[in-house]
Amino acid sequence: MKQALHLQLKSFINLPSSSRNLRIGTLISFRVCTMGSKRLISNSSLPVSFEDKKEKKLKGLVGTNSTSEKVVVKENGVKSSSVEFERFKDDPARIEAMTVQELRATLRSVGVPAKGCKRDLLNALKCFAEKKIDGGMVLDTKRKVSSKIVHEVVNADEGVMPVIQTEPWTVLAHKKPQKGWIPYNPKTMRPPPLTRDTRYMKLMSWNVNGLRALLKLEGFSALQLSQRENFDVLCLQETKLQEKDVENIKQCLIDGYENSFWSCSVSKLGYSGTAIISRVKPLSVRYGLGISDHDSEGRLVMAEFDSFYLLSGYVPNSGDGLRRLSYRVTQWDPSLSNYIKELEKSKPVILTGDLNCAHEEIDIYNPAGNKRSAGFTDEERQSFGTNFLSRGFVDTFRRQHPGVVGYTYWGYRHGGRKTNRGWRLDYFLVSESIADKVYDSYILSDVGGSDHCPVGLILKL
């Protein structure tokens, strides 16, 4: 089986470059060994292609959220309220003047889920009132009614009906949004592809929350992500690998990505762990901070390239009861900060990974309710600012999108992805000296398989 997969991928690699869209990135898999381009640095950029909803869905790496169970609003119920909704369209202030009870009653009368706060109810009613209702409407009952609505026309036994589909990451989900805040939508907020004569590198980072578990997911396809994103370097965090696993993984890497560097926890097996996988051969590689008290958990890998240092980091979580908070803010953060500032004396630095801090209130769905939660304490936020931002490192996503709500982590416990109630914990921080060379800093919100999603950076050279 393994030999057959290798042969199949090898044959694909030998296709003309025009058939492979110029360059193919790769991840690694125990089951599927993906392919890579022999070109080292990207000279062209391909637009991000989002899977057509009608294509076969993947449950793993590049899966989009599946459409949940539906409820059909009967034609008679819709028609009986159509006149009233036409009035709403002519006089939107009537909706604004309604009480929560009136909003809920009106929504329920036409079969729309009446959940959420008044703002959610208002948005739901406004969306419904604006639609041309001809026969029926299919509603997703597992999403908040304030979700962005995307229409497709599908054939049904009773005729053609508009279908409501949702992309949770495009919903402005925040307990106390400020005026002007908008949700991050990679379909509309990413810049156009760079021209073919522009030299750049495409970097990606992902907390995979256990690489072996990710690779076992049904429908997992590292190939899909690599084809879509065509990255030059991939940084991983929380691989949870042991040193004995690394060689098996390296043997699966094929043409184009022979350069991989892994740091594993030795103090606690199956815990933490970071990696850098690259089509570009680094000038040098280092592991850890060079401080024994910090380096037993495999939290840092550094690769030196021609024009910058790249660090894949997994900052310690302060943990339950904030038991590691003091260690985090008084020891780890200052040590990491001093380390990258020392590197910066030679060339610019890029620090990426799960930095385990939502720095500002815009970076977390419920700031008031998480004041003493690991990742959003005043101590951690102050430390993030003091040790990184105030020392000349730029939060590239926030600089590019100052008023945009975009999350990279959603807890499993309460189904945060479905309602976009998340945190932004994953970053690309760069030295101020190369901040202007950042062409795009983005979030791949639609990529599943972990409680984190990947983040990316396109850097002009």
C-alpha positions as CSV (number, residue, x, y, z in Angstrom):
1,M,0.0,0.0,0.0
2,K,2.7,2.4,1.0
3,Q,4.7,1.6,-2.1
4,A,1.7,2.2,-4.3
5,L,1.1,5.6,-2.8
6,H,4.7,6.5,-3.3
7,L,4.6,5.5,-7.0
8,Q,1.4,7.4,-7.5
9,L,2.8,10.6,-6.0
10,K,6.1,10.2,-7.8
11,S,4.3,10.0,-11.1
12,F,2.4,13.1,-10.3
13,I,5.6,15.0,-9.5
14,N,6.9,14.1,-12.9
15,L,4.1,15.8,-14.6
16,P,4.9,19.1,-16.5
17,S,5.0,22.1,-14.3
18,S,2.0,23.6,-16.0
19,S,0.0,20.6,-14.9
20,R,1.1,21.0,-11.3
21,N,0.4,24.8,-11.1
22,L,4.1,25.7,-10.9
23,R,4.8,24.5,-7.4
24,I,3.4,22.1,-5.0
25,G,4.0,22.3,-1.3
26,T,3.8,19.4,1.1
27,L,3.1,18.2,4.5
28,I,4.0,14.8,5.9
29,S,1.9,11.8,6.6
30,F,2.3,8.3,7.8
31,R,-0.2,7.2,5.2
32,V,0.3,9.7,2.4
33,C,3.7,11.2,1.4
34,T,3.0,14.4,-0.4
35,M,5.0,16.1,-3.1
36,G,7.1,19.1,-3.4
37,S,8.5,21.4,-6.1
38,K,12.2,21.6,-6.6
39,R,12.1,25.4,-6.8
40,L,13.4,27.0,-3.7
41,I,11.8,30.4,-3.6
42,S,8.5,31.3,-5.0
43,N,8.5,33.6,-8.1
44,S,4.8,33.4,-8.6
45,S,1.7,33.4,-6.5
46,L,-1.5,31.5,-7.0
47,P,-4.8,32.8,-5.7
48,V,-6.3,31.1,-2.7
49,S,-8.9,28.7,-4.1
50,F,-11.8,27.9,-1.8
51,E,-13.4,24.6,-2.3
52,D,-16.6,24.7,-4.2
53,K,-19.5,23.8,-1.9
54,K,-20.6,21.3,-4.5
55,E,-17.3,19.4,-4.6
56,K,-16.8,16.4,-2.3
57,K,-16.3,17.5,1.3
58,L,-13.2,16.5,3.2
59,K,-13.7,15.8,6.9
60,G,-10.1,16.5,7.7
61,L,-7.5,19.1,6.8
62,V,-9.2,21.1,4.2
63,G,-12.8,20.4,5.1
64,T,-15.3,23.1,5.2
65,N,-18.1,23.1,7.8
66,S,-20.8,20.8,6.7
67,T,-24.3,22.0,6.3
68,S,-26.3,21.0,9.4
69,E,-29.8,19.6,9.6
70,K,-32.4,21.7,7.8
71,V,-35.9,22.9,8.6
72,V,-38.2,24.0,5.8
73,V,-40.3,27.0,6.4
74,K,-43.7,26.1,4.9
75,E,-44.9,28.2,2.0
76,N,-48.1,29.2,3.8
77,G,-46.2,30.5,6.8
78,V,-43.9,32.6,4.6
79,K,-46.6,34.0,2.4
80,S,-48.7,35.0,5.4
81,S,-45.9,37.2,6.6
82,S,-44.7,38.5,3.3
83,V,-46.7,41.7,3.4
84,E,-45.5,42.5,6.9
85,F,-41.9,42.0,5.8
86,E,-42.4,44.2,2.8
87,R,-43.3,46.9,5.3
88,F,-40.2,46.3,7.2
89,K,-38.2,46.8,4.1
90,D,-39.8,50.1,3.5
91,D,-39.4,51.2,7.1
92,P,-36.4,49.5,8.7
93,A,-36.9,51.6,11.9
94,R,-39.9,49.4,12.7
95,I,-37.6,46.5,13.3
96,E,-35.2,48.6,15.4
97,A,-38.2,49.6,17.6
98,M,-39.3,46.1,18.4
99,T,-38.6,44.5,21.8
100,V,-36.7,41.3,22.2
101,Q,-40.0,39.5,22.9
102,E,-41.6,40.9,19.7
103,L,-38.5,39.9,17.7
104,R,-38.5,36.4,19.0
105,A,-42.2,36.0,18.3
106,T,-41.9,37.3,14.8
107,L,-39.0,35.1,13.9
108,R,-40.6,32.0,15.3
109,S,-43.8,32.7,13.4
110,V,-41.8,32.2,10.1
111,G,-39.7,29.4,11.4
112,V,-36.4,31.3,11.9
113,P,-34.4,30.3,15.0
114,A,-34.9,33.0,17.6
115,K,-31.6,32.7,19.5
116,G,-29.0,35.2,20.7
117,C,-29.1,38.7,22.0
118,K,-31.1,41.5,20.5
119,R,-28.5,42.4,18.0
120,D,-28.5,38.8,16.7
121,L,-32.3,38.9,16.5
122,L,-32.4,42.2,14.7
123,N,-29.8,41.0,12.1
124,A,-31.8,37.8,11.6
125,L,-35.0,39.6,11.0
126,K,-33.4,42.2,8.7
127,C,-31.8,39.4,6.6
128,F,-35.1,37.6,6.4
129,A,-37.1,40.7,5.5
130,E,-34.7,41.6,2.7
131,K,-35.1,38.3,0.9
132,K,-37.5,37.7,-2.0
133,I,-39.7,35.0,-0.7
134,D,-41.3,32.9,-3.5
135,G,-42.0,29.5,-2.1
136,G,-39.9,28.3,0.8
137,M,-36.6,28.8,2.5
138,V,-34.2,26.2,4.0
139,L,-32.6,27.3,7.3
140,D,-29.6,26.0,9.1
141,T,-30.8,25.4,12.6
142,K,-27.4,24.7,14.1
143,R,-25.9,28.2,13.4
144,K,-26.7,31.4,15.1
145,V,-29.2,33.3,13.1
146,S,-26.9,36.3,12.7
147,S,-24.6,34.3,10.4
148,K,-23.7,35.6,7.0
149,I,-26.0,34.2,4.4
150,V,-24.7,32.9,1.1
151,H,-27.2,31.9,-1.5
152,E,-27.1,29.0,-4.0
153,V,-29.9,27.7,-6.1
154,V,-30.6,24.0,-5.9
155,N,-33.2,21.7,-7.3
156,A,-35.8,20.4,-5.0
157,D,-38.9,18.2,-5.5
158,E,-41.1,21.2,-5.0
159,G,-39.2,23.5,-7.3
160,V,-36.2,25.8,-7.1
161,M,-35.4,27.0,-3.6
162,P,-32.7,29.4,-2.2
163,V,-30.4,27.7,0.3
164,I,-28.8,29.4,3.2
165,Q,-25.2,28.4,3.9
166,T,-22.9,29.8,6.5
167,E,-19.2,30.4,6.9
168,P,-18.8,31.0,10.6
169,W,-15.5,32.8,10.4
170,T,-17.2,35.6,8.5
171,V,-19.6,36.3,11.3
172,L,-18.8,39.2,13.7
173,A,-18.8,37.1,16.9
174,H,-17.8,39.3,19.8
175,K,-19.4,40.1,23.2
176,K,-18.6,43.8,23.0
177,P,-17.7,44.8,19.5
178,Q,-16.5,48.3,19.0
179,K,-17.8,50.6,16.2
180,G,-16.1,49.8,12.9
181,W,-15.0,46.3,13.8
182,I,-15.7,43.8,11.0
183,P,-15.1,40.0,10.7
184,Y,-12.1,38.6,8.8
185,N,-13.0,37.1,5.5
186,P,-10.0,35.7,3.6
187,K,-12.1,35.6,0.4
188,T,-12.3,39.4,0.3
189,M,-9.5,40.6,2.4
190,R,-6.4,39.0,0.9
191,P,-4.5,41.0,-1.8
192,P,-4.2,39.8,-5.4
193,P,-1.4,37.4,-6.4
194,L,2.0,38.8,-6.8
195,T,3.4,39.0,-10.3
196,R,5.6,36.2,-11.6
197,D,8.7,38.3,-11.5
198,T,8.4,39.1,-7.8
199,R,10.6,37.2,-5.5
200,Y,9.0,36.2,-2.2
201,M,8.7,33.4,0.4
202,K,5.5,32.0,1.6
203,L,5.5,30.9,5.3
204,M,2.9,29.0,7.2
205,S,2.4,28.1,10.8
206,W,0.0,25.7,12.4
207,N,-0.6,24.3,15.9
208,V,-1.8,20.8,14.9
209,N,-2.7,19.7,18.5
210,G,-1.1,16.3,17.9
211,L,0.3,15.4,14.5
212,R,-0.4,11.7,14.7
213,A,-4.0,12.2,15.6
214,L,-4.4,14.7,12.8
215,L,-3.0,12.3,10.3
216,K,-5.4,9.6,11.3
217,L,-8.5,11.7,10.6
218,E,-10.8,10.2,8.0
219,G,-10.4,12.2,4.8
220,F,-7.2,13.9,5.9
221,S,-5.4,15.3,2.9
222,A,-2.1,17.2,3.4
223,L,-1.9,17.3,-0.4
224,Q,-5.0,19.5,-0.6
225,L,-3.5,22.1,1.7
226,S,-0.1,22.1,-0.1
227,Q,-1.7,22.4,-3.5
228,R,-3.9,25.2,-2.4
229,E,-1.3,27.2,-0.5
230,N,2.1,26.3,-2.1
231,F,4.1,27.3,0.9
232,D,7.9,27.4,1.0
233,V,8.2,26.8,4.7
234,L,5.8,25.2,7.2
235,C,6.1,25.6,11.0
236,L,4.3,23.3,13.3
237,Q,3.6,23.5,17.0
238,E,2.2,21.0,19.5
239,T,3.2,18.0,17.4
240,K,3.2,15.8,20.5
241,L,5.8,13.6,18.9
242,Q,8.6,11.6,20.6
243,E,12.1,11.5,19.3
244,K,11.6,7.9,18.1
245,D,8.8,9.1,15.8
246,V,10.9,11.7,13.9
247,E,12.9,9.3,11.6
248,N,9.7,7.6,10.5
249,I,8.3,10.9,9.5
250,K,11.4,12.1,7.7
251,Q,11.4,8.9,5.6
252,C,8.0,9.9,4.3
253,L,9.2,13.3,3.0
254,I,9.9,13.2,-0.7
255,D,11.3,15.5,-3.4
256,G,11.3,19.2,-2.5
257,Y,10.9,19.1,1.3
258,E,13.9,17.1,2.5
259,N,14.7,19.9,5.0
260,S,12.8,19.2,8.2
261,F,13.8,19.9,11.8
262,W,12.0,18.6,14.9
263,S,12.2,19.4,18.6
264,C,10.5,17.0,20.9
265,S,9.7,17.2,24.6
266,V,11.9,14.9,26.7
267,S,10.6,15.9,30.1
268,K,7.1,14.8,29.3
269,L,6.5,12.4,26.4
270,G,3.8,13.0,23.9
271,Y,3.7,16.7,24.8
272,S,4.4,20.0,23.2
273,G,6.9,19.8,20.3
274,T,7.7,22.1,17.4
275,A,9.0,21.7,13.8
276,I,10.1,23.5,10.6
277,I,9.6,21.8,7.2
278,S,11.2,23.7,4.3
279,R,11.9,23.4,0.6
280,V,14.7,25.9,1.2
281,K,17.8,24.6,2.9
282,P,18.5,26.8,5.9
283,L,22.0,28.2,6.5
284,S,21.8,26.9,10.1
285,V,19.4,25.4,12.6
286,R,19.2,25.7,16.4
287,Y,16.9,24.1,18.9
288,G,15.6,25.8,22.1
289,L,16.8,28.9,23.8
290,G,20.1,27.5,25.0
291,I,18.7,27.5,28.6
292,S,18.2,24.1,30.1
293,D,15.3,25.1,32.3
294,H,13.4,26.1,29.2
295,D,14.5,23.6,26.6
296,S,13.2,20.2,27.8
297,E,9.7,20.6,26.3
298,G,10.7,21.1,22.7
299,R,9.1,24.5,22.3
300,L,11.4,26.2,19.8
301,V,13.2,25.6,16.5
302,M,15.1,28.3,14.7
303,A,16.2,28.2,11.0
304,E,18.5,30.8,9.5
305,F,17.8,31.8,5.9
306,D,19.6,34.3,3.7
307,S,17.7,37.4,4.7
308,F,16.1,36.4,8.1
309,Y,15.9,34.1,11.0
310,L,12.6,32.1,11.3
311,L,11.5,30.7,14.7
312,S,8.7,28.2,15.2
313,G,7.6,28.7,18.8
314,Y,5.1,27.2,21.2
315,V,4.9,29.5,24.2
316,P,3.9,27.7,27.5
317,N,0.3,27.9,28.5
318,S,-0.2,29.3,31.9
319,G,-2.4,26.3,32.6
320,D,-5.3,25.5,34.8
321,G,-5.4,27.7,37.9
322,L,-2.7,29.8,36.2
323,R,-0.1,27.6,37.8
324,R,2.6,28.4,35.2
325,L,1.7,32.1,34.9
326,S,4.6,33.3,36.9
327,Y,7.1,31.1,35.0
328,R,5.6,32.3,31.7
329,V,5.8,36.0,32.3
330,T,8.9,36.3,34.4
331,Q,11.1,33.6,32.8
332,W,10.0,32.3,29.4
333,D,8.8,35.5,27.8
334,P,11.9,37.6,28.8
335,S,14.2,34.8,27.8
336,L,12.6,34.4,24.4
337,S,12.6,38.1,23.9
338,N,16.3,38.4,24.7
339,Y,17.1,35.5,22.4
340,I,15.4,37.0,19.4
341,K,16.9,40.4,20.0
342,E,20.3,38.9,20.0
343,L,19.6,37.2,16.7
344,E,18.3,40.5,15.4
345,K,21.8,42.0,15.7
346,S,22.8,39.8,12.6
347,K,19.6,39.9,10.5
348,P,15.8,40.4,10.9
349,V,13.8,37.9,12.8
350,I,10.4,36.3,12.2
351,L,8.7,34.7,15.2
352,T,5.7,32.5,14.4
353,G,3.6,30.0,16.2
354,D,1.1,29.6,19.1
355,L,2.2,32.4,21.4
356,N,-0.7,31.6,23.8
357,C,-1.8,35.2,24.2
358,A,-4.8,37.1,22.9
359,H,-3.2,40.5,23.1
360,E,-6.2,42.9,22.8
361,E,-9.9,42.7,23.4
362,I,-10.5,42.5,19.7
363,D,-8.6,39.2,19.7
364,I,-11.0,37.2,21.9
365,Y,-14.8,36.7,21.7
366,N,-15.5,37.2,25.4
367,P,-12.9,39.5,26.9
368,A,-14.8,40.3,30.1
369,G,-15.4,36.7,30.9
370,N,-11.8,35.6,30.5
371,K,-9.9,38.2,32.5
372,R,-8.4,35.4,34.6
373,S,-8.2,32.8,31.9
374,A,-4.8,31.5,30.7
375,G,-3.9,33.5,27.6
376,F,-5.8,36.6,28.4
377,T,-4.7,37.7,31.9
378,D,-3.4,41.2,32.3
379,E,0.0,39.8,33.2
380,E,0.3,37.8,29.9
381,R,-1.0,40.7,27.8
382,Q,1.4,43.1,29.4
383,S,4.2,40.7,29.0
384,F,3.4,40.2,25.3
385,G,3.5,44.0,24.8
386,T,6.6,44.6,26.8
387,N,8.7,41.7,25.6
388,F,7.8,41.7,21.9
389,L,5.8,44.6,20.6
390,S,7.6,47.3,22.6
391,R,11.0,45.8,21.6
392,G,10.4,46.4,17.9
393,F,8.4,43.4,16.7
394,V,5.3,43.9,14.6
395,D,2.1,41.9,14.8
396,T,1.7,41.6,11.1
397,F,-2.0,40.6,11.0
398,R,-3.0,43.4,13.3
399,R,-1.0,46.0,11.3
400,Q,-2.6,44.8,8.1
401,H,-6.1,44.5,9.6
402,P,-6.4,47.0,12.5
403,G,-10.2,46.7,13.0
404,V,-10.7,43.1,11.9
405,V,-11.9,40.4,14.2
406,G,-10.1,37.2,13.2
407,Y,-9.6,34.1,15.4
408,T,-7.1,31.2,15.1
409,Y,-8.3,29.0,18.0
410,W,-11.7,27.7,19.0
411,G,-12.1,25.4,22.0
412,Y,-13.6,22.0,21.5
413,R,-15.6,22.1,24.7
414,H,-18.4,24.4,23.6
415,G,-18.2,24.0,19.8
416,G,-16.6,27.4,19.4
417,R,-15.9,26.9,15.6
418,K,-19.6,26.6,14.8
419,T,-20.3,30.0,16.3
420,N,-16.9,31.6,15.7
421,R,-16.4,32.2,19.4
422,G,-12.6,32.1,19.4
423,W,-9.3,33.5,20.3
424,R,-6.4,34.8,18.2
425,L,-3.4,33.0,19.7
426,D,-1.3,32.3,16.6
427,Y,0.9,35.1,15.1
428,F,3.6,36.1,12.7
429,L,5.8,38.7,14.5
430,V,8.5,40.3,12.4
431,S,11.3,42.8,13.0
432,E,10.3,46.4,12.2
433,S,13.0,46.5,9.6
434,I,11.1,44.0,7.3
435,A,7.6,44.9,8.3
436,D,7.1,46.8,5.0
437,K,8.1,43.7,3.0
438,V,5.1,41.8,4.4
439,Y,2.7,41.5,1.4
440,D,0.1,39.4,3.2
441,S,-0.6,38.2,6.8
442,Y,-3.6,35.9,6.8
443,I,-5.7,33.3,8.6
444,L,-6.9,30.1,7.0
445,S,-10.1,29.9,9.0
446,D,-11.7,27.2,6.9
447,V,-9.0,24.6,7.6
448,G,-10.1,22.0,10.2
449,G,-8.4,19.1,11.9
450,S,-7.2,20.9,15.0
451,D,-8.6,23.4,17.5
452,H,-6.2,25.9,15.8
453,C,-6.2,26.9,12.2
454,P,-3.1,27.7,10.1
455,V,-1.8,31.3,9.7
456,G,0.3,32.5,6.8
457,L,2.8,35.2,5.8
458,I,4.0,36.3,2.3
459,L,7.2,38.2,2.5
460,K,8.8,40.0,-0.4
461,L,12.5,39.4,-0.8
